[in-house]
Amino acid sequence: MIHTRYSLLFLTALCKLAVSAPAASSSAASITESASEVSSAIHSSTNSATLPLTTVPFASTNPNEPLWNGDSPDNAPSPERGTLGAPIIGPDNVPLELQNPDLFAPPTTDNGDTGNLKWPFAMSHNRLQTGGWARQQNIEVMPVATAMASVNMRLEPGAIRELHWHKTSEWAYVLKGTTQVTSVDSQGRNFISNVKAGDLWFFPPGTPHSLQATGDDPDGSEFLLIFNDGAFSEDSTFLLTDWLSHVPAEVLAKNFRVNNSEAFAHIPAKELYIFPSTVPPDDQQAPVSPQGTIPQSFTFPLSTVNATQLSGGSVKIVDSTSFPAATTISVAEVTVAPGAMRELHWHPTMDEWSFILEGTGRMTIFASQSNARTFNYQAGDIGYVPATMGHYVENTGNTTLKYLEIFNSDRFEDISLNQASSKSFMCEYLGPEFSSPFSQWLALTPPSLVKAHLNLDDETIAQLSKTKQIVIG
């Protein structure tokens, strides 16, 4: 921590620069001289190596919190932060400005460009059907999201998402209600299961399956689908009715060995996609297959798994080690308490697709080369972080933030500023002490090297923990 004395010395150096020097050479000399004074003072206090003040000033500790939120009055949003910016005097979209304070009046730590890393499902085109609806996100609306695409779907009680299959795998998280899923694999083994809110299902590429809302909830069911290809389109699904409507009737009769020429006279002339039907019985069983049932379940009861409780929230992690069928997608279901945050981290080889289930938060993405951008998220929003980009997730509201971190990989993996393969997840701001989860990394690095980078004093360095801090609280 920089003492007030040294802060004043540095401000003095800046003042010298501001009032001096028409000539570049004299300005440079002033910077070097003033920086040297500050370096000398701090050096004597911390016994550090020579500090790099001749080229780089100290980072600012000025607050950079969001300046308003979605509950603020309509006159709150203004593209101003401190002395920067100016009010809007032309037309503006106040509801969007209220939801995106860190885009409209960004933190001074933001710099450069990262591309758009936020997409609200509310802006996706919705396909309305009798019995439900579906809306999607892919690279057409979020070009940076090349590794994964998603569909948000709703089925009324009894409504069916017809028998179909995809080129990609399908992973799902049930948001509300219960969905009955059926499937048959390439060996003729079949499968049926009821998937409740908070539970998962997974179907490999090319595996035929169906989805139907049960009567457990009067509203039916709603779920989130993830596909491991950013160019995926729900409109290009292989549908049973779409296929058979394009096969001559005599070919169908020959294929199914039916002599009745009218047997296929009532096949729909085009795809059904989503359509109403009767609610399936609670004890519905799949037909007995001579080949048996699928041995590896296509569903996983995440809702019954105990979360790992942390001082700043909780986490559940599911990948192929616990859900073997899920060979292409893994997930972390994360809760973050008000005032807490998901620690600074990155994912070494996997893009992260995030979905906000409840609450509000913000995320700053560091894309290297001084590029950093902060985004605000509300329930129903999608976030996306390309592999290796550093980021955190902070709860900016007064209620619990709950969201999914989804990866196009069979294993969950992240690296924190703690150490490789760290399972540190949450930290809370408790004051000026260094209690963050990267404390171990710094504590196990030679003090002189830490001082040369961060200008920390001996007292601060002594507080760094040399053992892994799974949760900081």
C-alpha positions in Angstrom: 0.0 0.0 0.0 1.4 3.4 -0.9 1.6 5.8 2.1 0.1 9.3 1.8 3.6 10.8 1.8 4.6 8.9 -1.3 1.3 9.6 -3.0 1.9 13.3 -2.5 5.4 12.9 -3.9 4.0 11.3 -7.0 1.4 14.0 -7.4 4.1 16.5 -7.1 5.9 14.8 -10.0 2.8 15.0 -12.1 2.3 18.6 -11.3 5.9 19.3 -12.4 5.1 17.7 -15.7 1.8 19.6 -16.1 3.3 23.1 -15.6 6.6 22.5 -17.4 8.1 22.3 -20.5 7.6 23.3 -24.0 10.3 21.0 -25.1 9.9 17.2 -25.1 13.4 16.7 -23.7 12.8 18.8 -20.6 9.4 17.0 -20.0 11.2 13.7 -20.2 13.8 14.9 -17.8 11.2 16.1 -15.4 9.4 12.8 -15.4 12.6 10.9 -14.8 13.7 13.2 -12.0 10.3 13.2 -10.2 9.9 9.4 -10.6 13.3 9.0 -9.2 12.3 10.9 -6.1 9.3 8.7 -5.5 11.2 5.5 -6.3 13.9 6.5 -3.8 11.4 7.2 -1.1 9.5 3.9 -1.5 12.7 2.0 -2.0 13.9 3.1 1.4 10.7 2.0 3.0 10.3 -1.4 1.4 13.9 -2.3 0.6 12.7 -3.2 -2.8 14.5 -3.4 -6.1 14.6 -0.3 -8.3 11.0 0.4 -9.3 9.9 1.0 -12.9 8.6 4.5 -12.3 10.7 6.1 -14.9 8.5 4.5 -17.6 5.2 3.6 -15.9 3.1 5.6 -13.4 1.2 4.0 -10.5 -2.2 2.5 -11.3 -5.1 4.6 -10.1 -7.0 3.4 -7.0 -10.0 5.6 -7.8 -13.3 3.8 -7.6 -14.7 2.4 -10.8 -18.0 1.0 -9.7 -21.1 1.2 -11.9 -22.6 4.7 -11.7 -26.2 3.5 -11.7 -28.3 0.4 -12.1 -31.6 -0.8 -13.7 -33.6 0.6 -10.7 -32.1 4.1 -11.0 -34.3 7.0 -12.2 -34.5 7.7 -15.9 -32.3 10.8 -15.6 -29.4 8.8 -14.1 -27.7 7.6 -17.2 -25.1 10.0 -18.6 -21.9 9.2 -20.5 -19.8 11.0 -17.9 -17.2 9.7 -15.4 -15.5 12.3 -13.3 -14.2 15.0 -15.7 -14.5 12.7 -18.7 -17.4 12.6 -21.2 -20.4 14.9 -21.6 -24.2 14.6 -21.4 -26.2 13.3 -24.3 -28.2 16.1 -26.0 -29.6 14.0 -28.8 -32.0 11.0 -28.7 -31.1 8.1 -26.5 -32.5 4.7 -25.3 -32.8 5.1 -21.6 -33.9 1.5 -20.7 -30.8 0.1 -22.4 -28.6 2.8 -20.8 -30.0 1.8 -17.3 -29.0 -1.8 -17.9 -25.5 -1.1 -19.3 -23.8 1.6 -17.1 -20.3 0.2 -17.8 -20.8 0.5 -21.5 -22.3 4.0 -21.4 -19.9 5.4 -18.7 -17.1 2.8 -18.7 -14.6 2.3 -15.9 -11.4 4.2 -16.6 -9.6 0.8 -16.5 -11.4 -0.2 -19.8 -9.2 0.3 -22.9 -9.1 -0.8 -26.5 -11.6 -3.3 -27.9 -12.7 -6.8 -27.2 -15.8 -7.1 -29.4 -19.3 -7.6 -28.1 -19.4 -10.2 -25.3 -23.0 -9.8 -24.3 -26.2 -10.9 -25.9 -29.7 -10.7 -24.3 -32.1 -13.4 -25.2 -34.8 -10.7 -25.2 -33.3 -9.5 -28.5 -33.4 -12.9 -30.2 -36.1 -13.6 -32.7 -38.8 -15.9 -31.2 -40.3 -18.7 -33.2 -43.9 -19.0 -32.0 -45.6 -22.4 -32.3 -48.9 -23.9 -31.1 -47.7 -25.3 -27.8 -44.6 -23.3 -27.2 -41.8 -21.2 -28.6 -38.0 -21.2 -29.3 -35.4 -18.5 -29.6 -31.7 -18.9 -30.4 -28.3 -17.2 -30.2 -25.5 -18.1 -32.6 -22.8 -16.3 -34.5 -25.4 -14.4 -36.6 -26.2 -12.3 -33.5 -23.0 -12.8 -31.5 -20.1 -13.3 -34.0 -17.4 -13.8 -31.3 -19.2 -16.9 -30.0 -17.7 -19.4 -32.4 -17.5 -22.4 -30.1 -21.1 -22.7 -28.9 -24.7 -21.7 -29.7 -27.8 -21.8 -27.7 -31.6 -22.2 -27.8 -34.1 -21.2 -25.1 -37.3 -23.3 -25.5 -40.7 -23.4 -23.8 -43.3 -26.2 -24.0 -46.8 -26.1 -22.6 -47.9 -29.2 -20.6 -48.1 -32.1 -23.0 -46.5 -30.2 -25.9 -43.8 -32.0 -27.8 -40.6 -31.0 -29.5 -40.8 -33.5 -32.2 -38.5 -36.5 -32.8 -35.3 -35.1 -34.3 -31.5 -35.2 -34.3 -28.6 -32.8 -34.9 -25.1 -32.7 -36.4 -23.9 -31.5 -33.0 -24.4 -32.7 -29.5 -27.2 -31.3 -27.5 -26.7 -30.4 -23.8 -29.6 -29.0 -21.7 -30.3 -27.3 -18.4 -34.0 -27.3 -17.3 -35.0 -23.8 -16.1 -38.6 -24.7 -14.9 -41.0 -27.6 -14.9 -40.2 -31.2 -15.9 -39.3 -32.4 -19.4 -39.7 -36.1 -20.5 -36.9 -37.1 -22.9 -36.7 -40.2 -25.0 -34.0 -41.5 -27.2 -32.7 -44.5 -29.2 -29.0 -45.1 -29.9 -27.2 -46.6 -32.9 -27.4 -50.1 -31.4 -31.2 -50.0 -31.0 -31.1 -49.5 -27.2 -33.7 -47.0 -25.9 -34.0 -44.5 -23.1 -36.7 -42.5 -21.3 -36.3 -40.1 -18.3 -38.0 -37.2 -16.6 -35.7 -34.2 -16.2 -36.6 -31.7 -13.5 -35.7 -28.0 -12.9 -32.0 -27.7 -12.4 -31.2 -31.0 -14.0 -29.4 -31.8 -17.2 -29.6 -34.0 -20.3 -27.1 -34.7 -23.1 -27.5 -36.4 -26.5 -24.5 -37.2 -28.7 -24.4 -35.9 -32.3 -26.8 -37.8 -34.6 -28.7 -39.5 -31.7 -32.5 -39.2 -32.3 -34.5 -37.9 -29.3 -37.7 -36.1 -28.4 -38.7 -33.6 -25.6 -42.2 -33.4 -24.0 -43.4 -31.2 -21.1 -45.0 -33.2 -18.3 -48.0 -32.1 -16.2 -45.8 -31.5 -13.1 -46.0 -27.8 -13.5 -49.1 -26.0 -14.8 -46.8 -23.8 -17.0 -45.2 -26.8 -18.6 -41.4 -26.6 -19.0 -38.7 -24.3 -20.1 -35.1 -25.2 -20.8 -31.8 -24.0 -22.1 -30.1 -26.0 -24.9 -26.3 -25.7 -25.8 -24.7 -26.9 -29.0 -21.0 -27.2 -29.5 -20.9 -25.1 -32.7 -21.3 -21.4 -32.8 -22.8 -21.6 -36.3 -25.6 -24.0 -35.2 -29.1 -23.1 -36.2 -32.2 -24.6 -34.6 -33.9 -24.1 -38.0 -31.6 -26.7 -39.6 -32.5 -29.5 -37.3 -33.3 -33.0 -38.8 -37.0 -33.5 -38.0 -38.9 -36.7 -38.4 -42.0 -35.1 -40.0 -39.9 -32.9 -42.3 -38.0 -35.9 -43.6 -41.0 -38.2 -44.2 -43.1 -35.5 -45.9 -40.3 -35.5 -48.6 -40.3 -39.3 -49.2 -42.8 -40.7 -51.8 -45.6 -42.7 -50.1 -44.7 -45.9 -52.0 -41.2 -45.7 -50.7 -42.5 -45.3 -47.2 -44.7 -48.3 -47.6 -41.8 -50.4 -49.0 -39.5 -49.3 -46.2 -42.0 -50.1 -43.4 -43.3 -53.2 -45.2 -46.9 -52.0 -45.2 -49.3 -53.1 -47.9 -52.0 -50.6 -47.1 -51.5 -47.7 -49.6 -53.4 -45.3 -47.3 -51.3 -46.1 -44.3 -49.3 -42.9 -44.7 -52.1 -40.7 -46.0 -52.1 -38.6 -42.8 -48.4 -37.8 -42.5 -48.1 -34.0 -42.0 -47.2 -32.2 -45.2 -44.5 -30.2 -43.4 -42.6 -30.2 -40.2 -44.4 -30.0 -36.8 -41.4 -28.7 -34.8 -43.4 -28.0 -31.6 -47.0 -29.2 -31.3 -49.6 -29.8 -28.6 -50.4 -33.3 -27.2 -51.7 -35.0 -24.2 -49.6 -35.0 -21.0 -47.5 -38.1 -20.7 -48.3 -40.4 -17.6 -45.9 -40.1 -14.7 -45.0 -43.8 -15.0 -44.6 -43.9 -18.8 -42.2 -46.6 -19.8 -40.2 -47.0 -23.0 -41.1 -50.0 -25.2 -39.1 -53.1 -24.4 -36.1 -53.3 -26.8 -34.5 -56.6 -27.8 -31.2 -54.7 -27.6 -31.9 -53.5 -24.1 -31.7 -50.0 -22.6 -29.0 -47.4 -23.0 -26.4 -48.3 -20.3 -25.1 -44.7 -19.8 -27.8 -42.3 -18.7 -28.4 -39.3 -20.9 -29.7 -37.3 -17.9 -28.1 -36.0 -14.7 -29.9 -34.9 -11.5 -27.8 -31.7 -10.9 -30.6 -30.3 -8.7 -30.0 -33.0 -6.1 -26.2 -32.5 -5.9 -24.9 -30.7 -2.9 -23.2 -27.4 -3.8 -19.7 -26.6 -2.4 -20.4 -23.8 0.0 -18.0 -20.8 -0.1 -17.9 -17.7 1.9 -18.9 -15.7 -1.1 -21.4 -18.1 -2.6 -21.5 -21.7 -3.9 -20.6 -23.9 -6.9 -21.6 -27.1 -8.5 -19.3 -28.5 -11.3 -20.5 -31.3 -13.6 -18.3 -32.7 -16.4 -17.6 -36.2 -17.8 -16.1 -37.3 -14.6 -19.6 -37.2 -13.0 -21.8 -37.2 -16.0 -20.0 -39.7 -18.4 -22.4 -39.2 -21.3 -21.6 -35.5 -21.6 -18.5 -35.9 -23.8 -18.5 -32.4 -25.3 -20.0 -30.0 -22.7 -19.2 -29.3 -19.0 -20.7 -26.8 -16.6 -20.3 -24.9 -13.4 -23.5 -23.6 -11.7 -22.3 -20.7 -9.6 -24.0 -18.5 -7.0 -22.4 -15.2 -5.9 -23.6 -13.4 -2.8 -24.1 -9.6 -2.8 -20.8 -7.9 -2.6 -18.8 -11.0 -3.5 -17.2 -12.0 -6.8 -16.0 -15.0 -8.8 -12.2 -14.6 -8.6 -9.9 -13.3 -11.4 -9.2 -16.3 -13.6 -9.1 -17.6 -17.2 -9.7 -20.9 -19.0 -6.6 -22.1 -20.8 -8.2 -24.0 -23.8 -11.9 -23.5 -23.7 -14.3 -20.7 -24.5 -16.8 -19.9 -21.8 -20.5 -19.4 -22.5 -22.4 -17.9 -19.6 -26.1 -17.5 -18.8 -27.5 -15.4 -16.0 -30.2 -17.2 -14.2 -31.0 -14.6 -11.6 -29.6 -11.4 -10.2 -27.2 -8.8 -11.8 -23.5 -8.7 -12.3 -20.7 -7.3 -14.3 -17.6 -8.8 -15.9 -14.4 -7.2 -17.1 -12.7 -9.2 -19.9 -8.9 -8.7 -20.4 -8.0 -9.6 -24.0 -4.2 -8.8 -23.7 -2.4 -5.9 -25.4 -4.1 -3.5 -23.0 -7.6 -4.4 -24.3 -10.2 -4.6 -21.6 -14.0 -4.1 -21.6 -16.6 -4.2 -18.9 -20.1 -5.6 -19.5 -23.2 -5.6 -17.3 -25.5 -8.6 -17.2 -29.1 -9.3 -16.0 -31.2 -12.4 -15.8 -31.7 -13.8 -19.3 -28.4 -12.4 -20.7 -25.7 -14.4 -22.3 -22.0 -13.7 -21.7 -19.1 -15.1 -23.7 -15.4 -15.2 -23.0 -12.9 -16.6 -25.5 -10.2 -19.0 -24.2 -7.3 -17.5 -22.3 -8.9 -14.1 -21.7 -8.8 -13.1 -18.1 -12.1 -12.1 -16.3 -14.1 -12.0 -13.1 -17.8 -11.9 -12.3 -18.9 -9.5 -9.6 -22.4 -9.3 -8.0 -23.5 -5.7 -8.4 -27.0 -6.2 -7.0 -28.6 -6.7 -3.6 -29.7 -10.3 -4.3 -27.9 -13.5 -5.1 -26.3 -13.7 -8.5 -26.8 -17.2 -10.0 -25.4 -18.1 -13.4 -24.0 -21.0 -15.5 -20.5 -21.3 -16.9 -20.6 -23.7 -19.8 -17.6 -25.0 -21.8 -17.2 -27.0 -25.0 -15.1 -29.6 -23.3 -15.7 -32.8 -21.4 -13.7 -31.4 -18.4 -14.1 -28.3 -16.4 -10.8 -26.4 -16.2 -9.7 -23.0 -15.1 -6.6 -21.2 -13.9 -6.8 -18.5 -11.2 -4.2 -16.1 -10.2 -3.5 -18.6 -7.5 -2.1 -21.6 -9.4 -2.8 -24.0 -12.2 -5.9 -26.2 -11.8 -7.0 -24.2 -8.8 -10.5 -24.7 -7.5 -10.6 -21.3 -5.8 -13.8 -19.7 -6.8 -15.1 -16.9 -4.8 -13.7 -13.9 -2.9 -15.2 -11.2 -0.9 -13.9 -7.6 -0.5 -13.3 -7.4 3.3 -11.0 -4.4 3.4 -7.6 -3.3 2.2 -5.9 -6.5 3.4 -4.4 -8.8 0.7 -6.7 -11.8 1.1 -7.4 -12.6 -2.5 -6.9 -16.1 -4.0 -3.7 -15.2 -5.8 -2.1 -14.6 -2.5 -0.3 -18.0 -2.6 1.3 -17.2 -6.0 2.7 -14.0 -4.7 3.7 -15.5 -1.3 5.7 -18.2 -2.9 7.5 -15.8 -5.3 10.7 -14.1 -4.1 9.7 -10.9 -2.2 12.1 -8.7 -4.2 10.4 -9.8 -7.4 6.9 -9.1 -6.0 8.1 -5.7 -4.8 9.6 -4.9 -8.2 6.2 -5.6 -9.9 3.7 -4.2 -7.4 5.6 -2.0 -5.0 4.1 -3.7 -2.0 5.5 -3.0 1.5 7.0 -5.6 3.8 3.9 -5.7 6.1 1.6 -6.5 3.1 3.9 -9.2 1.8 4.1 -10.8 5.2 0.3 -11.2 5.1 0.3 -13.2 1.9 -0.7 -16.8 2.5 1.7 -19.6 1.4 -1.0 -22.2 1.4 -3.9 -22.4 -1.1 -6.9 -20.3 -0.1 -9.8 -22.2 -1.7 -12.3 -19.5 -0.6 -11.4 -16.0 0.6 -13.7 -14.8 3.3 
